Amino acid sequence: MTRPANSPRRSALYLPASNGRAIEKARSLPADVIIFDLEDAVAPGAKAQARQALVDAFAQSGFGHRETVIRTNEIGSEDYTLDLAAIARCRPTAVLLPKVSDVAQVEQFVADAARAGLAPDIASWFMIETVAALMNLPAIVAAGRRAQPALSCLVVGTNDIAKETGVSPDNGRACLVPWLMSIVLAAKHHQVSVLDGVWNDFKNMAGYEHETRQGRAMGFDGKTLIHPTQVALANEVFSPSEAALADARLIVRAFEDPIHANAGVINLDGRMVERLHLAQAQRLLAVDQAIRAATGG
């Protein structure tokens, strides 16, 4: 399934591929993205059953507007090879690769995807969650953009980064912020989406809201989630506000005025507005239109 242009990725909910009831519930959840997890969320002895559950689920009616992503086991493992075979049968929107750490792994995935017969319109997503990935990030993303399946989204694995480095995720992730911003920067440079890591304590909604709003301010396009109760807030935070939309419409109308046809800068109610602000306004309105189209709003 090809993803429509500008469709939102505000909320990306992980679900264990071994949980049939959760898979069925996903068909009605308001999440923009469902990530069916064959890796961490599935016990080693249950992986074959989980793969078959996904094949059966995808053979039924679809998941509506939701983007469907399947996370594999680690590149090069036996389960990973079996995962790709199942993904070829499921035909999701994208395949999410964990622990992508160097260009060689990207190249291996390209060869493996061809052997497995993955659909030509499938996209790849990369988990950025290792020290090696942080060190090799520009080369990894550049290789992903050249690859087929082409890289469409980066997903931050904050838990694994914290575990591997020993850096504390506390205090508003202050010690992780430089790395998080480097991931955002690489994504923006290569024009791919980038999703923030999970908030683990799903009962602590105040802490979750703070981190979600922090992620929006840092430039993330959405947040990965571990519980359905987290979806609504992510959708709210990563949607354009009514005030921002009203201002965007004002800017677009101002530049549409024939008097400003050749203007690079205009005075709009006492503030300087340039054509770069026009481009930003147009992108914001396009995002809002895509959200409404995807969700029937």
C-alpha distance (Angstrom), angle and dihedral (degrees) to the residues before:
residue distance angle dihedral
M1 . . .
T2 3.80 . .
R3 3.80 116.0 .
P4 3.82 113.6 -121.3
A5 3.80 114.1 -119.0
N6 3.82 115.0 -88.3
S7 3.82 93.4 5.4
P8 3.81 108.9 157.7
R9 3.78 127.9 -100.9
R10 3.79 96.8 -175.2
S11 3.80 95.7 131.5
A12 3.81 124.8 28.3
L13 3.79 112.0 -178.1
Y14 3.81 121.5 -160.5
L15 3.80 114.6 -141.7
P16 3.83 126.7 -179.0
A17 3.80 107.6 -111.6
S18 3.81 87.6 -143.0
N19 3.82 93.0 62.8
G20 3.79 106.8 86.8
R21 3.79 94.1 -177.8
A22 3.81 91.6 53.2
I23 3.80 90.4 49.3
E24 3.79 91.3 53.9
K25 3.81 91.4 46.6
A26 3.81 88.9 53.6
R27 3.80 89.2 70.1
S28 3.81 89.8 70.6
L29 3.81 103.4 32.9
P30 3.84 118.4 111.8
A31 3.82 92.4 -128.8
D32 3.80 116.7 127.6
V33 3.81 92.1 -143.8
I34 3.79 132.9 28.8
I35 3.81 115.2 -159.1
F36 3.79 110.5 -161.2
D37 3.79 104.2 -154.7
L38 3.80 121.2 -144.8
E39 3.81 92.8 164.8
D40 3.82 126.1 57.4
A41 3.81 97.2 3.2
V42 3.82 94.4 56.8
A43 3.80 123.8 71.1
P44 3.82 115.5 -126.3
G45 3.79 92.4 -111.1
A46 3.80 93.1 50.8
K47 3.81 100.6 51.2
A48 3.81 97.2 96.3
Q49 3.79 90.3 50.0
A50 3.82 90.4 47.8
R51 3.80 92.3 52.5
Q52 3.79 91.2 51.4
A53 3.81 90.9 47.0
L54 3.81 89.4 56.2
V55 3.79 93.2 47.7
D56 3.82 89.5 51.4
A57 3.82 93.0 45.8
F58 3.80 94.4 50.0
A59 3.80 90.2 47.9
Q60 3.80 88.4 63.6
S61 3.80 127.1 66.0
G62 3.79 115.9 -43.5
F63 3.78 134.3 -98.6
G64 3.80 96.7 -107.3
H65 3.80 117.0 -133.1
R66 3.79 91.8 -13.5
E67 3.77 118.7 116.0
T68 3.80 108.8 -127.6
V69 3.80 120.1 -143.4
I70 3.81 128.6 175.3
R71 3.81 119.4 -154.7
T72 3.78 113.9 -146.7
N73 3.75 131.3 -154.0
E74 3.79 118.8 -96.5
I75 3.80 116.2 -52.3
G76 3.79 112.1 -94.0
S77 3.80 96.6 21.3
E78 3.80 122.7 121.9
D79 3.79 90.8 -116.3
Y80 3.80 90.3 52.3
T81 3.80 91.0 57.6
L82 3.80 90.7 49.4
D83 3.82 89.7 45.7
L84 3.82 91.3 56.9
A85 3.80 90.8 51.7
A86 3.81 90.0 53.3
I87 3.82 91.7 45.2
A88 3.80 89.9 54.2
R89 3.81 87.6 59.0
C90 3.81 95.1 43.5
R91 3.83 97.1 48.6
P92 3.84 97.4 -156.1
T93 3.78 123.4 178.1
A94 3.79 93.0 -101.8
V95 3.78 146.7 -3.8
L96 3.82 117.9 -128.0
L97 3.80 115.0 -147.0
P98 3.82 117.1 -156.7
K99 3.79 124.9 -140.5
V100 3.79 97.5 7.5
S101 3.79 100.5 -178.1
D102 3.81 109.9 161.7
V103 3.79 144.8 13.1
A104 3.81 92.1 -100.6
Q105 3.81 89.7 65.6
V106 3.80 90.7 51.3
E107 3.79 90.2 52.1
Q108 3.79 91.3 47.1
F109 3.81 90.7 52.2
V110 3.81 91.3 51.8
A111 3.81 90.5 54.9
D112 3.80 92.9 42.9
A113 3.81 92.6 48.9
A114 3.79 90.8 53.5
R115 3.81 91.9 49.4
A116 3.81 91.3 48.4
G117 3.80 92.1 50.4
L118 3.79 97.6 -122.5
A119 3.80 113.2 -174.0
P120 3.83 113.7 -90.1
D121 3.81 92.1 -125.2
I122 3.81 96.0 53.0
A123 3.81 117.9 114.3
S124 3.78 130.2 -146.3
W125 3.79 127.1 -128.5
F126 3.81 122.6 -165.4
M127 3.80 127.5 -147.6
I128 3.81 110.3 -139.7
E129 3.79 102.6 -157.3
T130 3.80 110.8 124.1
V131 3.78 135.8 78.3
A132 3.80 89.2 -119.6
A133 3.79 90.7 54.4
L134 3.79 91.3 52.9
M135 3.80 90.8 49.6
N136 3.82 94.0 46.5
L137 3.80 98.0 35.0
P138 3.85 101.9 122.4
A139 3.80 92.6 48.7
I140 3.82 92.7 45.3
V141 3.80 93.8 52.0
A142 3.80 93.4 44.1
A143 3.81 90.4 50.9
G144 3.80 90.4 47.5
R145 3.78 92.2 53.6
R146 3.81 90.9 51.7
A147 3.79 92.8 46.1
Q148 3.77 132.3 92.4
P149 3.00 113.5 -108.0
A150 3.80 83.4 44.0
L151 3.78 122.2 -136.2
S152 3.80 112.0 -104.0
C153 3.80 105.3 165.3
L154 3.81 143.3 17.7
V155 3.80 119.0 -144.5
V156 3.79 120.8 -160.9
G157 3.79 117.9 -135.1
T158 3.79 99.8 -159.5
N159 3.80 94.6 169.3
D160 3.79 92.8 57.2
I161 3.80 93.5 42.5
A162 3.79 90.2 53.1
K163 3.80 91.7 45.9
E164 3.80 95.3 48.3
T165 3.80 96.1 44.6
G166 3.80 100.8 33.9
V167 3.80 88.7 -129.6
S168 3.80 113.8 146.8
P169 3.82 117.9 -116.3
D170 3.83 89.9 -156.9
N171 3.82 129.0 103.1
G172 3.78 94.6 50.5
R173 3.82 90.8 -49.0
A174 3.81 87.9 -73.0
C175 3.81 93.5 157.9
L176 3.81 92.5 47.3
V177 3.79 97.1 47.5
P178 3.84 96.9 90.5
W179 3.81 90.9 55.9
L180 3.79 93.5 42.7
M181 3.80 90.5 52.2
S182 3.82 90.8 49.2
I183 3.81 88.7 56.6
V184 3.79 91.5 48.9
L185 3.81 90.2 48.6
A186 3.81 93.0 51.4
A187 3.81 90.8 48.6
K188 3.79 93.7 50.1
H189 3.80 92.2 46.4
H190 3.79 91.7 54.2
Q191 3.82 94.5 36.7
V192 3.78 98.3 -119.6
S193 3.78 128.7 132.6
V194 3.79 120.2 -100.8
L195 3.80 126.4 -156.8
D196 3.78 126.6 -160.2
G197 3.81 122.2 -123.9
V198 3.79 126.4 -96.4
W199 3.78 128.8 -80.6
N200 3.81 104.8 -132.2
D201 3.82 103.8 -160.3
F202 3.80 99.5 66.9
K203 3.82 91.4 176.7
N204 3.82 90.6 61.2
M205 3.79 98.1 76.3
A206 3.81 94.3 165.9
G207 3.79 91.3 58.7
Y208 3.79 90.8 43.4
E209 3.80 91.9 52.5
H210 3.80 91.9 49.7
E211 3.81 92.6 51.5
T212 3.81 92.7 43.9
R213 3.80 92.1 52.9
Q214 3.80 89.1 45.8
G215 3.80 89.1 54.1
R216 3.78 91.6 51.0
A217 3.81 90.5 50.6
M218 3.82 90.0 50.1
G219 3.79 91.8 56.8
F220 3.80 102.6 -101.6
D221 3.80 115.5 150.9
G222 3.78 94.6 -142.5
K223 3.78 145.0 -28.7
T224 3.78 134.5 -99.5
L225 3.79 112.8 -125.8
I226 3.79 139.1 -161.0
H227 3.82 101.7 -163.7
P228 3.83 134.7 42.6
T229 3.82 90.7 -126.9
Q230 3.81 88.4 68.7
V231 3.81 95.4 58.5
A232 3.80 101.2 81.0
L233 3.81 95.5 53.9
A234 3.80 93.4 46.8
N235 3.80 89.7 51.6
E236 3.79 90.5 49.9
V237 3.80 96.9 46.0
F238 3.80 95.8 45.8
S239 3.81 94.4 45.2
P240 3.81 119.6 91.6
S241 3.80 110.8 -99.7
E242 3.80 120.2 -119.1
A243 3.80 89.4 -114.7
A244 3.80 91.7 53.2
L245 3.80 91.3 47.6
A246 3.80 92.1 49.3
D247 3.80 90.2 51.2
A248 3.81 91.2 47.3
R249 3.80 91.0 53.2
L250 3.80 89.8 49.0
I251 3.80 91.5 53.3
V252 3.81 93.0 47.1
R253 3.83 91.9 49.6
A254 3.79 91.2 48.1
F255 3.80 92.8 55.3
E256 3.80 91.1 44.3
D257 3.82 89.2 61.7
P258 3.84 106.9 105.7
I259 3.78 90.0 -132.2
H260 3.82 88.1 67.6
A261 3.80 96.5 42.7
N262 3.80 93.9 118.3
A263 3.80 99.1 25.4
G264 3.77 120.3 122.0
V265 3.79 92.7 -171.8
I266 3.79 129.9 23.7
N267 3.78 136.1 -173.5
L268 3.78 107.0 -118.4
D269 3.77 112.4 -174.8
G270 3.78 92.2 -36.5
R271 3.80 99.3 -42.5
M272 3.76 131.4 98.9
V273 3.80 113.6 -113.0
E274 3.78 121.2 -173.8
R275 3.79 131.9 -167.8
L276 3.79 89.0 -100.9
H277 3.81 86.0 64.4
L278 3.80 88.0 50.9
A279 3.80 90.2 54.4
Q280 3.81 90.2 49.1
A281 3.80 90.8 49.0
Q282 3.79 92.1 50.2
R283 3.82 91.2 49.9
L284 3.80 91.1 50.0
L285 3.80 91.9 51.4
A286 3.80 90.3 47.3
V287 3.80 90.4 53.0
D288 3.80 90.9 49.8
Q289 3.79 91.0 48.9
A290 3.81 90.6 50.0
I291 3.81 91.6 50.2
R292 3.80 91.0 50.9
A293 3.79 92.0 46.7
A294 3.81 92.9 48.6
T295 3.79 96.5 45.7
G296 3.78 99.9 33.6
G297 3.80 91.5 -114.9
